Amino acid sequence: METWAQNQEKKMSFLDFLSDSAFKRREIQKTIKLLQMDYLTTLRISSNLSVHAKWIPYPFLQERVRKISESLRKQSELLREQIIKLGGELPPLSSEQISLSDHRQNVKKLVQELENTSKLYETYAHQRNIVEQNESSHLLSILLDNTKKIKEELTDIVMRLS
C-alpha cells in the first residue's frame, strides 16, 4: 500500500509533467512565430532582388544577384518546411514589390536590401541564441552562415555599382 508521501510524489511528478509540457508547447509556438517572420522577410528580400537583377547594367552582376535571390528563396523553403514540421501554418504573403526608377535610386534600393539582409543576419544570430537546442537552432545556424555569405556578396555588388 502506498503512503501519503508516495502518493504526493506521484501527483507532483504529474504536475511537473504538465508544466514541462506546457513550457515546451510555448517554446514551440514562440519558435514558430520567429520562423514565420523570417520566412516572410526572406521571401520579400528574394523577390526584391529578382526585380533588382533586371536593371543592373552588367550581365555578370545580374547573374550574381539572381543567384542570391535564388539562394534566399531556398532559405525560405527550409523555413517553410520547419514551420510545417513544428505544426505551424504559413503566414499570408504580401504582394507588394519594389518599383524601378533611375540608376541612382535603384542603387539606393539595393543598398536597402543589403541593410535588410544585414538585419536578417542579426535576427538569425539572436534567434539562434534564444531557441532551444534542437533542429530549429541547427537550421538557424545554417541560415546564419548562408546569410553572412549573401551579405558579403551583396556588399561587393553594391560597391561595384556605386
C-alpha positions as a printed NumPy array, in Angstrom:
array([[  0.   ,   0.   ,   0.   ],
       [  1.262,   3.486,  -0.921],
       [  1.944,   6.02 ,   1.717],
       [  0.551,   9.516,   1.551],
       [  4.068,  10.871,   0.733],
       [  4.481,   8.455,  -2.182],
       [  1.087,   9.461,  -3.494],
       [  2.046,  13.17 ,  -3.253],
       [  5.295,  12.473,  -5.157],
       [  3.274,  10.949,  -7.989],
       [  0.958,  13.969,  -8.065],
       [  3.903,  16.365,  -8.094],
       [  5.601,  14.497, -10.888],
       [  2.384,  14.614, -12.874],
       [  2.069,  18.368, -12.232],
       [  5.716,  18.787, -13.183],
       [  4.996,  16.855, -16.359],
       [  2.077,  19.13 , -17.182],
       [  4.038,  22.31 , -16.581],
       [  7.001,  20.958, -18.562],
       [  4.675,  20.014, -21.407],
       [  3.061,  23.46 , -21.377],
       [  6.502,  25.076, -21.365],
       [  7.551,  23.023, -24.39 ],
       [  4.362,  23.986, -26.236],
       [  5.017,  27.677, -25.516],
       [  8.603,  27.323, -26.736],
       [  7.444,  25.63 , -29.937],
       [  4.85 ,  28.366, -30.543],
       [  7.498,  31.038, -29.94 ],
       [  9.839,  29.298, -32.385],
       [  7.07 ,  29.027, -34.996],
       [  6.347,  32.766, -34.756],
       [ 10.035,  33.611, -35.168],
       [ 10.352,  31.304, -38.168],
       [  7.197,  32.749, -39.735],
       [  8.647,  36.276, -39.539],
       [ 11.928,  35.014, -41.009],
       [ 10.028,  33.26 , -43.788],
       [  8.208,  36.44 , -44.835],
       [ 11.349,  38.582, -44.624],
       [ 13.42 ,  36.125, -46.64 ],
       [ 10.783,  35.832, -49.358],
       [ 10.417,  39.613, -49.58 ],
       [ 14.168,  40.184, -49.946],
       [ 14.399,  37.391, -52.524],
       [ 11.549,  38.872, -54.546],
       [ 13.01 ,  42.371, -54.422],
       [ 16.43 ,  41.149, -55.502],
       [ 14.962,  39.387, -58.519],
       [ 13.474,  42.755, -59.54 ],
       [ 16.84 ,  44.453, -58.976],
       [ 18.54 ,  41.987, -61.295],
       [ 16.547,  43.475, -64.191],
       [ 18.043,  46.968, -64.02 ],
       [ 21.665,  46.092, -63.319],
       [ 23.627,  47.02 , -66.456],
       [ 26.287,  44.316, -66.167],
       [ 25.313,  40.715, -67.011],
       [ 27.799,  39.162, -64.574],
       [ 26.349,  41.24 , -61.707],
       [ 22.807,  40.442, -62.838],
       [ 23.639,  36.761, -62.596],
       [ 25.134,  37.174, -59.125],
       [ 22.005,  38.96 , -57.902],
       [ 19.794,  36.252, -59.424],
       [ 21.833,  33.58 , -57.621],
       [ 21.484,  35.446, -54.341],
       [ 17.741,  35.744, -54.895],
       [ 17.536,  32.005, -55.596],
       [ 19.595,  31.218, -52.503],
       [ 17.22 ,  33.27 , -50.36 ],
       [ 14.239,  31.559, -51.966],
       [ 15.755,  28.205, -50.995],
       [ 16.256,  29.508, -47.453],
       [ 12.577,  30.418, -47.316],
       [ 11.755,  26.871, -48.42 ],
       [ 13.774,  25.482, -45.493],
       [ 11.933,  27.827, -43.15 ],
       [  8.584,  26.764, -44.632],
       [  9.411,  23.097, -44.069],
       [ 10.44 ,  23.737, -40.456],
       [  7.293,  25.761, -39.72 ],
       [  5.113,  22.952, -41.032],
       [  7.181,  20.315, -39.216],
       [  6.611,  22.155, -35.925],
       [  2.86 ,  22.224, -36.58 ],
       [  2.601,  25.866, -37.612],
       [  0.835,  27.458, -40.531],
       [  2.383,  29.556, -43.243],
       [  1.701,  33.266, -42.876],
       [ -0.089,  35.073, -45.713],
       [  2.227,  36.623, -48.271],
       [  2.007,  40.264, -49.262],
       [  2.175,  41.118, -52.938],
       [  3.997,  44.443, -52.709],
       [  7.062,  44.781, -54.892],
       [  9.582,  47.492, -55.441],
       [  9.322,  49.717, -58.494],
       [ 12.287,  50.603, -60.637],
       [ 13.408,  54.152, -61.359],
       [ 16.706,  55.749, -62.342],
       [ 20.042,  54.062, -61.673],
       [ 20.855,  56.145, -58.603],
       [ 17.523,  55.4  , -56.921],
       [ 17.814,  51.733, -57.828],
       [ 21.248,  51.536, -56.196],
       [ 19.742,  53.132, -53.07 ],
       [ 17.017,  50.488, -53.075],
       [ 19.629,  47.764, -53.485],
       [ 21.518,  49.222, -50.521],
       [ 18.24 ,  48.996, -48.585],
       [ 18.037,  45.286, -49.442],
       [ 21.61 ,  44.912, -48.219],
       [ 20.552,  46.553, -44.948],
       [ 17.516,  44.248, -44.764],
       [ 19.821,  41.267, -45.295],
       [ 22.093,  42.53 , -42.518],
       [ 19.093,  42.827, -40.201],
       [ 18.036,  39.299, -41.168],
       [ 21.545,  38.085, -40.309],
       [ 21.335,  39.76 , -36.894],
       [ 17.87 ,  38.295, -36.365],
       [ 19.111,  34.771, -37.122],
       [ 22.023,  35.247, -34.703],
       [ 19.686,  36.448, -31.945],
       [ 17.108,  33.742, -32.576],
       [ 19.719,  31.008, -32.613],
       [ 20.651,  32.066, -29.093],
       [ 17.095,  32.06 , -27.746],
       [ 15.686,  28.991, -29.49 ],
       [ 16.189,  25.753, -27.587],
       [ 18.945,  23.48 , -28.804],
       [ 17.022,  21.444, -31.325],
       [ 16.527,  21.112, -35.039],
       [ 15.332,  24.729, -35.32 ],
       [ 18.506,  26.111, -33.753],
       [ 20.552,  23.976, -36.15 ],
       [ 18.545,  25.346, -39.079],
       [ 19.104,  28.905, -37.835],
       [ 22.854,  28.234, -37.699],
       [ 22.815,  27.087, -41.325],
       [ 20.748,  30.11 , -42.376],
       [ 23.06 ,  32.398, -40.421],
       [ 26.111,  31.114, -42.297],
       [ 24.361,  31.375, -45.656],
       [ 23.076,  34.886, -44.929],
       [ 26.568,  36.018, -43.98 ],
       [ 27.814,  34.929, -47.424],
       [ 24.867,  36.656, -49.104],
       [ 25.542,  39.844, -47.165],
       [ 29.185,  39.831, -48.279],
       [ 28.18 ,  39.168, -51.88 ],
       [ 25.616,  41.985, -51.881],
       [ 28.141,  44.36 , -50.349],
       [ 30.528,  43.622, -53.202],
       [ 27.795,  44.146, -55.806],
       [ 26.697,  47.457, -54.27 ],
       [ 30.31 ,  48.657, -54.183],
       [ 30.731,  47.834, -57.876],
       [ 27.53 ,  49.685, -58.808],
       [ 28.189,  52.782, -56.717]])
